[in-house]
Amino acid sequence: MSQSNKQILLETRPLGLPKSTNFKFVQTDAPQPGAGELLLKTLYLSLDPSVRGRMNEGKSYIEPIAIGEVLAGATVSQVIQSDHPDFSVDDFVLSENGWQEYAVSDGTGLRKLDPRKQPVSQALGVTGVPGLAAYVGMLDIGKPQSGDTVVVSSAAGAVGSIAGQIAKLQGCRVIGIAGTPTKCDHVVNKLGFDDCINYKSDGFLSQLANACPDGVDVYFENVGGRVLEAVCGHLNTGARVPLCGGIAYYNLTELPPGPDRVPLLMRSLLVNRVLMQGFIVQDHLDREAAFLDDMTAWMENGDIVYHEDRVEGLQNAPEAFKGMLMGRNLGKHIVRVALEPGKTQI
């Protein structure tokens, strides 16, 4: 008797924030591996804001998800059948199964994980793409120097939380920006940032000015919108702005109402000789080995604090994804699809 495979497909393209009608739940037979292939069982699914962009049509750095296709997502999986010489049954791997319970792989792109060294779910966050994005963006583009003032938006998120801690390790004064008092408390008291400002508070602009009396040398940008506008008014000459994301724009259905702030942004970039560089983490995989060495050492030394926001069950992925886009998560948002061997609770 074959195993069933629950999948979540893209049913329709969202207009604005995704709705339940944009997703389709199906159940099929699990795929069967052929010669040289292996069957993977999804244990953990990564929820990433970048998937929202792939739900739209249009040219981008990666192909959009087709209608009727399984939603994309990194996964931690267990090998349950193998006809591949490099992988054995019960190996754990970092994979790209997407929003489904089972997938077949020929081994390309898989990364073996050792549960004896760290929890395997961390490969979706602090030692995965979010951690690499924080590492490359902060160190290679931000180039923080001891004594710099660094501002990080979405500071309680999967990337921002790591980027800010990396800046602290370089001897910087680090200011976070987040969306709730609870998140700001986490950023300061758990992650070790020097300060954190709630951008939704009435006093946001004055609080930002008070937190950065000597201006901003590095701004790690994850958000856009009014946060970017506010921080740009404090950029120092020669400031660096790693542009990692712009979650404020992901669900826009039309351009935001005026006034047009682009001239102010352009003037700040020009007058202050600011470097603003967008980057896609897949272009920097040559940095992965150094990143893993450094991050592993930092975590072993207790220099990096990491938080997972877990949701139970594949069926809850769409609502959790929507909540993430609305800023409801704290740290890295993942879905536990199945139990790890030997574990009984989330």
DRENDO-1510 file (C-alpha; in Angstrom, 1 decimal, always signed):
<recs>
REC; n; res; u; v; w
REC; 1; MET; +0.0; +0.0; +0.0 .
REC; 2; SER; +1.5; +3.3; -1.1 .
REC; 3; GLN; +1.8; +6.3; +1.3 .
REC; 4; SER; -0.3; +9.4; +0.7 .
REC; 5; ASN; +1.3; +12.7; +0.1 .
REC; 6; LYS; -0.4; +15.9; +1.3 .
REC; 7; GLN; +0.5; +18.9; -0.8 .
REC; 8; ILE; -0.4; +22.6; -0.9 .
REC; 9; LEU; -0.6; +24.1; -4.4 .
REC; 10; LEU; -0.9; +27.6; -5.7 .
REC; 11; GLU; -4.5; +27.8; -6.8 .
REC; 12; THR; -4.7; +31.5; -7.8 .
REC; 13; ARG; -2.4; +34.4; -7.7 .
REC; 14; PRO; -2.9; +36.7; -4.7 .
REC; 15; LEU; -4.0; +40.3; -5.0 .
REC; 16; GLY; -2.6; +41.9; -1.9 .
REC; 17; LEU; -2.3; +39.8; +1.2 .
REC; 18; PRO; -2.8; +36.0; +0.4 .
REC; 19; LYS; -6.2; +34.5; +1.1 .
REC; 20; SER; -7.3; +30.9; +1.7 .
REC; 21; THR; -8.6; +30.8; -1.9 .
REC; 22; ASN; -5.1; +31.2; -3.2 .
REC; 23; PHE; -4.1; +27.8; -1.8 .
REC; 24; LYS; -5.3; +24.3; -2.8 .
REC; 25; PHE; -5.0; +21.3; -0.5 .
REC; 26; VAL; -4.6; +18.0; -2.4 .
REC; 27; GLN; -3.7; +14.4; -1.4 .
REC; 28; THR; -1.9; +12.1; -3.9 .
REC; 29; ASP; +0.2; +9.0; -3.7 .
REC; 30; ALA; +3.7; +9.6; -2.5 .
REC; 31; PRO; +6.2; +9.5; -5.4 .
REC; 32; GLN; +8.4; +6.5; -5.9 .
REC; 33; PRO; +12.2; +6.9; -6.3 .
REC; 34; GLY; +13.9; +5.4; -9.3 .
REC; 35; ALA; +17.5; +4.3; -9.9 .
REC; 36; GLY; +20.0; +6.6; -8.2 .
REC; 37; GLU; +17.2; +8.5; -6.4 .
REC; 38; LEU; +16.0; +8.8; -2.8 .
REC; 39; LEU; +12.6; +9.4; -1.2 .
REC; 40; LEU; +12.5; +12.3; +1.3 .
REC; 41; LYS; +10.0; +12.8; +4.1 .
REC; 42; THR; +9.5; +16.4; +5.1 .
REC; 43; LEU; +10.0; +17.1; +8.8 .
REC; 44; TYR; +10.2; +20.9; +8.8 .
REC; 45; LEU; +9.1; +23.5; +6.3 .
REC; 46; SER; +10.6; +27.0; +6.1 .
REC; 47; LEU; +8.2; +29.9; +5.7 .
REC; 48; ASP; +9.9; +32.8; +3.9 .
REC; 49; PRO; +8.7; +36.2; +2.8 .
REC; 50; SER; +10.4; +35.8; -0.6 .
REC; 51; VAL; +7.8; +33.1; -1.5 .
REC; 52; ARG; +5.2; +35.9; -1.6 .
REC; 53; GLY; +7.0; +37.5; -4.6 .
REC; 54; ARG; +7.1; +34.1; -6.4 .
REC; 55; MET; +3.3; +33.9; -6.1 .
REC; 56; ASN; +3.1; +36.8; -8.6 .
REC; 57; GLU; +3.7; +36.7; -12.3 .
REC; 58; GLY; +6.5; +38.8; -13.8 .
REC; 59; LYS; +10.2; +38.8; -14.2 .
REC; 60; SER; +12.4; +38.4; -11.2 .
REC; 61; TYR; +15.6; +36.8; -10.0 .
REC; 62; ILE; +13.8; +33.5; -9.9 .
REC; 63; GLU; +10.9; +31.9; -11.8 .
REC; 64; PRO; +7.4; +32.5; -10.4 .
REC; 65; ILE; +5.5; +29.5; -9.0 .
REC; 66; ALA; +3.1; +28.2; -11.6 .
REC; 67; ILE; -0.6; +27.8; -11.0 .
REC; 68; GLY; -1.2; +24.3; -9.8 .
REC; 69; GLU; +2.4; +23.9; -8.6 .
REC; 70; VAL; +3.5; +23.0; -5.1 .
REC; 71; LEU; +4.4; +26.1; -3.1 .
REC; 72; ALA; +8.1; +26.6; -2.8 .
REC; 73; GLY; +10.0; +26.3; +0.4 .
REC; 74; ALA; +13.2; +24.9; +2.0 .
REC; 75; THR; +12.8; +21.8; +4.1 .
REC; 76; VAL; +14.6; +19.6; +6.5 .
REC; 77; SER; +13.8; +16.0; +5.5 .
REC; 78; GLN; +14.6; +12.5; +6.4 .
REC; 79; VAL; +15.7; +9.9; +3.9 .
REC; 80; ILE; +13.3; +7.0; +4.0 .
REC; 81; GLN; +14.3; +5.2; +0.8 .
REC; 82; SER; +17.6; +5.4; -1.0 .
REC; 83; ASP; +19.2; +4.1; -4.1 .
REC; 84; HIS; +21.9; +6.8; -4.0 .
REC; 85; PRO; +25.5; +5.9; -3.0 .
REC; 86; ASP; +25.9; +9.2; -1.0 .
REC; 87; PHE; +22.7; +9.0; +1.1 .
REC; 88; SER; +21.5; +6.3; +3.5 .
REC; 89; VAL; +18.1; +5.7; +5.0 .
REC; 90; ASP; +17.5; +7.9; +8.1 .
REC; 91; ASP; +20.0; +10.6; +7.0 .
REC; 92; PHE; +18.8; +14.1; +7.6 .
REC; 93; VAL; +19.2; +16.6; +4.7 .
REC; 94; LEU; +18.5; +20.2; +3.9 .
REC; 95; SER; +16.3; +20.1; +0.8 .
REC; 96; GLU; +13.8; +22.1; -1.3 .
REC; 97; ASN; +10.7; +19.9; -1.1 .
REC; 98; GLY; +8.2; +22.8; -0.8 .
REC; 99; TRP; +4.8; +22.5; +0.8 .
REC; 100; GLN; +4.4; +18.8; +0.8 .
REC; 101; GLU; +5.0; +15.7; +2.8 .
REC; 102; TYR; +7.2; +13.7; +0.4 .
REC; 103; ALA; +9.5; +14.3; -2.5 .
REC; 104; VAL; +11.9; +12.4; -4.7 .
REC; 105; SER; +15.5; +13.7; -5.2 .
REC; 106; ASP; +18.5; +12.7; -7.3 .
REC; 107; GLY; +20.7; +14.1; -4.5 .
REC; 108; THR; +21.5; +17.4; -6.3 .
REC; 109; GLY; +21.6; +20.4; -3.9 .
REC; 110; LEU; +21.1; +18.3; -0.8 .
REC; 111; ARG; +23.1; +19.1; +2.3 .
REC; 112; LYS; +23.6; +16.4; +5.0 .
REC; 113; LEU; +22.7; +17.5; +8.5 .
REC; 114; ASP; +24.2; +16.0; +11.8 .
REC; 115; PRO; +21.6; +16.1; +14.6 .
REC; 116; ARG; +24.4; +15.3; +17.1 .
REC; 117; LYS; +25.9; +18.8; +16.4 .
REC; 118; GLN; +22.8; +21.0; +16.4 .
REC; 119; PRO; +19.0; +20.7; +16.0 .
REC; 120; VAL; +18.4; +19.9; +12.4 .
REC; 121; SER; +15.6; +22.6; +12.2 .
REC; 122; GLN; +18.3; +25.3; +12.6 .
REC; 123; ALA; +19.4; +24.6; +9.0 .
REC; 124; LEU; +16.3; +26.5; +7.9 .
REC; 125; GLY; +17.3; +29.6; +9.9 .
REC; 126; VAL; +20.5; +30.5; +11.7 .
REC; 127; THR; +22.7; +28.0; +9.7 .
REC; 128; GLY; +20.6; +28.2; +6.5 .
REC; 129; VAL; +19.6; +30.9; +4.0 .
REC; 130; PRO; +18.5; +33.5; +6.5 .
REC; 131; GLY; +21.7; +33.2; +8.5 .
REC; 132; LEU; +23.8; +33.4; +5.3 .
REC; 133; ALA; +21.8; +36.5; +4.2 .
REC; 134; ALA; +22.6; +38.2; +7.5 .
REC; 135; TYR; +26.2; +37.2; +7.3 .
REC; 136; VAL; +26.8; +38.3; +3.7 .
REC; 137; GLY; +24.7; +41.4; +3.9 .
REC; 138; MET; +26.3; +42.7; +7.2 .
REC; 139; LEU; +29.9; +41.7; +6.7 .
REC; 140; ASP; +30.4; +41.9; +2.9 .
REC; 141; ILE; +28.2; +44.8; +2.1 .
REC; 142; GLY; +27.7; +46.6; +5.5 .
REC; 143; LYS; +31.4; +46.2; +6.4 .
REC; 144; PRO; +30.8; +47.3; +10.0 .
REC; 145; GLN; +33.7; +48.7; +11.9 .
REC; 146; SER; +34.2; +48.8; +15.7 .
REC; 147; GLY; +32.4; +51.9; +17.0 .
REC; 148; ASP; +29.9; +52.2; +14.1 .
REC; 149; THR; +26.2; +52.8; +14.7 .
REC; 150; VAL; +24.3; +50.0; +12.9 .
REC; 151; VAL; +20.5; +50.1; +12.5 .
REC; 152; VAL; +18.6; +46.9; +11.6 .
REC; 153; SER; +15.0; +46.8; +10.5 .
REC; 154; SER; +12.8; +43.8; +11.1 .
REC; 155; ALA; +15.2; +43.2; +14.0 .
REC; 156; ALA; +13.1; +40.4; +15.5 .
REC; 157; GLY; +12.9; +38.5; +12.3 .
REC; 158; ALA; +14.9; +35.5; +11.0 .
REC; 159; VAL; +17.5; +37.6; +9.1 .
REC; 160; GLY; +17.5; +40.9; +11.1 .
REC; 161; SER; +18.0; +39.2; +14.5 .
REC; 162; ILE; +21.2; +37.5; +13.2 .
REC; 163; ALA; +22.5; +40.5; +11.3 .
REC; 164; GLY; +22.3; +42.7; +14.4 .
REC; 165; GLN; +24.1; +40.1; +16.5 .
REC; 166; ILE; +26.9; +39.8; +13.9 .
REC; 167; ALA; +27.3; +43.6; +14.1 .
REC; 168; LYS; +27.6; +43.4; +17.8 .
REC; 169; LEU; +30.4; +40.9; +17.5 .
REC; 170; GLN; +32.2; +43.5; +15.3 .
REC; 171; GLY; +32.1; +46.0; +18.2 .
REC; 172; CYS; +29.2; +48.1; +16.9 .
REC; 173; ARG; +26.4; +49.9; +18.7 .
REC; 174; VAL; +23.3; +48.3; +17.3 .
REC; 175; ILE; +19.8; +49.7; +17.1 .
REC; 176; GLY; +16.9; +47.5; +16.1 .
REC; 177; ILE; +13.6; +48.5; +14.6 .
REC; 178; ALA; +10.6; +46.2; +15.2 .
REC; 179; GLY; +6.8; +46.4; +15.3 .
REC; 180; THR; +5.7; +45.6; +18.8 .
REC; 181; PRO; +6.9; +46.3; +22.4 .
REC; 182; THR; +7.2; +42.5; +22.9 .
REC; 183; LYS; +9.5; +42.2; +19.9 .
REC; 184; CYS; +11.6; +45.2; +21.0 .
REC; 185; ASP; +12.0; +43.7; +24.5 .
REC; 186; HIS; +13.2; +40.4; +22.9 .
REC; 187; VAL; +15.6; +42.3; +20.6 .
REC; 188; VAL; +17.2; +44.1; +23.6 .
REC; 189; ASN; +17.0; +41.6; +26.4 .
REC; 190; LYS; +17.4; +38.3; +24.5 .
REC; 191; LEU; +19.5; +39.3; +21.5 .
REC; 192; GLY; +21.6; +41.9; +23.1 .
REC; 193; PHE; +21.0; +44.9; +20.9 .
REC; 194; ASP; +21.7; +48.3; +22.5 .
REC; 195; ASP; +18.2; +49.6; +21.8 .
REC; 196; CYS; +15.1; +48.8; +19.8 .
REC; 197; ILE; +12.4; +51.2; +18.6 .
REC; 198; ASN; +8.8; +50.3; +17.8 .
REC; 199; TYR; +8.2; +51.9; +14.4 .
REC; 200; LYS; +4.4; +51.9; +15.1 .
REC; 201; SER; +4.7; +54.1; +18.1 .
REC; 202; ASP; +3.8; +57.8; +18.0 .
REC; 203; GLY; +7.3; +58.9; +19.0 .
REC; 204; PHE; +9.1; +56.7; +16.4 .
REC; 205; LEU; +10.9; +59.6; +14.6 .
REC; 206; SER; +12.1; +61.3; +17.8 .
REC; 207; GLN; +13.1; +58.0; +19.4 .
REC; 208; LEU; +15.1; +57.1; +16.3 .
REC; 209; ALA; +16.9; +60.4; +16.4 .
REC; 210; ASN; +17.7; +60.0; +20.1 .
REC; 211; ALA; +19.0; +56.5; +19.5 .
REC; 212; CYS; +21.4; +57.6; +16.8 .
REC; 213; PRO; +22.9; +60.9; +18.0 .
REC; 214; ASP; +26.0; +60.4; +15.8 .
REC; 215; GLY; +24.1; +59.2; +12.8 .
REC; 216; VAL; +24.0; +55.8; +11.1 .
REC; 217; ASP; +26.9; +54.1; +9.5 .
REC; 218; VAL; +25.2; +50.9; +8.4 .
REC; 219; TYR; +21.5; +50.3; +7.8 .
REC; 220; PHE; +20.5; +46.7; +7.2 .
REC; 221; GLU; +17.3; +47.1; +5.2 .
REC; 222; ASN; +14.5; +44.4; +5.4 .
REC; 223; VAL; +11.4; +46.6; +5.3 .
REC; 224; GLY; +11.2; +49.7; +3.2 .
REC; 225; GLY; +8.4; +52.2; +3.5 .
REC; 226; ARG; +8.4; +54.8; +6.3 .
REC; 227; VAL; +11.2; +52.9; +8.1 .
REC; 228; LEU; +13.6; +53.4; +5.2 .
REC; 229; GLU; +12.5; +57.0; +4.9 .
REC; 230; ALA; +13.1; +57.7; +8.5 .
REC; 231; VAL; +16.5; +56.0; +8.7 .
REC; 232; CYS; +17.8; +57.7; +5.5 .
REC; 233; GLY; +17.5; +61.0; +7.2 .
REC; 234; HIS; +20.3; +59.9; +9.6 .
REC; 235; LEU; +22.8; +58.3; +7.2 .
REC; 236; ASN; +26.3; +59.4; +7.7 .
REC; 237; THR; +28.8; +60.2; +4.9 .
REC; 238; GLY; +30.0; +56.9; +3.5 .
REC; 239; ALA; +27.2; +54.9; +5.1 .
REC; 240; ARG; +26.4; +51.4; +3.7 .
REC; 241; VAL; +22.9; +50.0; +3.2 .
REC; 242; PRO; +22.7; +46.3; +2.5 .
REC; 243; LEU; +19.2; +45.9; +0.8 .
REC; 244; CYS; +18.0; +42.4; +1.8 .
REC; 245; GLY; +14.2; +42.8; +1.5 .
REC; 246; GLY; +11.3; +45.2; +1.5 .
REC; 247; ILE; +8.4; +43.4; +3.2 .
REC; 248; ALA; +6.4; +46.6; +3.4 .
REC; 249; TYR; +5.9; +46.4; -0.4 .
REC; 250; TYR; +5.2; +42.7; -0.9 .
REC; 251; ASN; +1.4; +42.9; -0.7 .
REC; 252; LEU; +1.0; +46.2; -2.5 .
REC; 253; THR; -1.6; +46.3; -5.2 .
REC; 254; GLU; -0.7; +49.8; -6.4 .
REC; 255; LEU; +1.9; +52.4; -5.7 .
REC; 256; PRO; +1.6; +54.0; -2.2 .
REC; 257; PRO; +0.0; +57.4; -2.1 .
REC; 258; GLY; +2.2; +60.5; -2.2 .
REC; 259; PRO; +4.0; +62.6; -1.5 .
REC; 260; ASP; +6.8; +61.1; -3.6 .
REC; 261; ARG; +9.7; +60.6; -1.2 .
REC; 262; VAL; +12.1; +59.3; -3.9 .
REC; 263; PRO; +13.9; +62.7; -4.3 .
REC; 264; LEU; +14.6; +62.8; -0.6 .
REC; 265; LEU; +16.1; +59.3; -0.7 .
REC; 266; MET; +18.1; +60.1; -3.8 .
REC; 267; ARG; +19.5; +63.3; -2.3 .
REC; 268; SER; +20.6; +61.4; +0.9 .
REC; 269; LEU; +22.3; +58.7; -1.2 .
REC; 270; LEU; +24.1; +61.3; -3.3 .
REC; 271; VAL; +25.1; +63.9; -0.7 .
REC; 272; ASN; +26.3; +61.3; +1.8 .
REC; 273; ARG; +28.0; +59.1; -0.8 .
REC; 274; VAL; +25.9; +56.2; +0.5 .
REC; 275; LEU; +26.4; +52.7; -0.9 .
REC; 276; MET; +23.0; +51.0; -1.2 .
REC; 277; GLN; +23.4; +47.5; -2.6 .
REC; 278; GLY; +20.7; +44.9; -3.2 .
REC; 279; PHE; +21.8; +41.3; -2.9 .
REC; 280; ILE; +20.3; +37.9; -3.5 .
REC; 281; VAL; +21.8; +35.2; -1.2 .
REC; 282; GLN; +21.9; +32.6; -3.9 .
REC; 283; ASP; +24.6; +34.7; -5.6 .
REC; 284; HIS; +26.8; +34.3; -2.6 .
REC; 285; LEU; +27.0; +30.6; -2.1 .
REC; 286; ASP; +30.7; +30.7; -2.3 .
REC; 287; ARG; +30.6; +32.3; +1.2 .
REC; 288; GLU; +28.7; +29.3; +2.7 .
REC; 289; ALA; +31.7; +27.4; +4.0 .
REC; 290; ALA; +33.1; +30.4; +5.8 .
REC; 291; PHE; +29.6; +31.3; +7.1 .
REC; 292; LEU; +29.0; +27.8; +8.5 .
REC; 293; ASP; +32.4; +27.8; +10.2 .
REC; 294; ASP; +31.9; +31.2; +11.8 .
REC; 295; MET; +28.3; +30.7; +12.7 .
REC; 296; THR; +28.9; +27.3; +14.3 .
REC; 297; ALA; +31.7; +28.7; +16.4 .
REC; 298; TRP; +29.6; +31.7; +17.5 .
REC; 299; MET; +26.7; +29.5; +18.5 .
REC; 300; GLU; +29.0; +27.1; +20.4 .
REC; 301; ASN; +30.4; +30.1; +22.3 .
REC; 302; GLY; +27.0; +31.5; +23.1 .
REC; 303; ASP; +27.6; +34.6; +21.0 .
REC; 304; ILE; +24.5; +34.2; +18.8 .
REC; 305; VAL; +21.0; +33.7; +20.2 .
REC; 306; TYR; +18.5; +32.0; +18.0 .
REC; 307; HIS; +14.7; +31.8; +18.2 .
REC; 308; GLU; +12.3; +29.6; +16.3 .
REC; 309; ASP; +8.5; +30.3; +16.0 .
REC; 310; ARG; +7.0; +26.9; +15.2 .
REC; 311; VAL; +3.6; +26.0; +13.8 .
REC; 312; GLU; +2.3; +22.5; +14.0 .
REC; 313; GLY; +1.0; +20.7; +10.9 .
REC; 314; LEU; +1.3; +21.3; +7.1 .
REC; 315; GLN; -2.4; +22.3; +7.0 .
REC; 316; ASN; -1.6; +25.4; +9.0 .
REC; 317; ALA; +1.1; +26.6; +6.7 .
REC; 318; PRO; -1.1; +29.1; +4.7 .
REC; 319; GLU; -2.4; +30.9; +7.8 .
REC; 320; ALA; +1.1; +31.0; +9.3 .
REC; 321; PHE; +2.5; +32.3; +6.1 .
REC; 322; LYS; -0.1; +35.1; +6.1 .
REC; 323; GLY; +0.7; +35.9; +9.7 .
REC; 324; MET; +4.4; +36.1; +8.9 .
REC; 325; LEU; +3.7; +38.7; +6.2 .
REC; 326; MET; +1.7; +40.7; +8.8 .
REC; 327; GLY; +4.6; +40.6; +11.2 .
REC; 328; ARG; +3.2; +38.1; +13.7 .
REC; 329; ASN; +6.2; +35.9; +14.0 .
REC; 330; LEU; +9.2; +36.2; +16.3 .
REC; 331; GLY; +12.4; +34.9; +14.9 .
REC; 332; LYS; +12.5; +32.2; +12.2 .
REC; 333; HIS; +9.0; +30.9; +11.3 .
REC; 334; ILE; +8.8; +27.2; +10.5 .
REC; 335; VAL; +6.1; +24.5; +10.2 .
REC; 336; ARG; +6.7; +21.1; +11.7 .
REC; 337; VAL; +5.2; +18.7; +9.2 .
REC; 338; ALA; +6.2; +15.4; +10.8 .
REC; 339; LEU; +7.9; +14.2; +14.0 .
REC; 340; GLU; +11.6; +13.7; +14.1 .
REC; 341; PRO; +12.5; +10.1; +14.9 .
REC; 342; GLY; +12.5; +9.7; +18.7 .
REC; 343; LYS; +10.6; +13.0; +19.4 .
REC; 344; THR; +7.1; +13.2; +20.5 .
REC; 345; GLN; +6.3; +17.0; +20.9 .
REC; 346; ILE; +6.9; +20.2; +19.1 .
</recs>
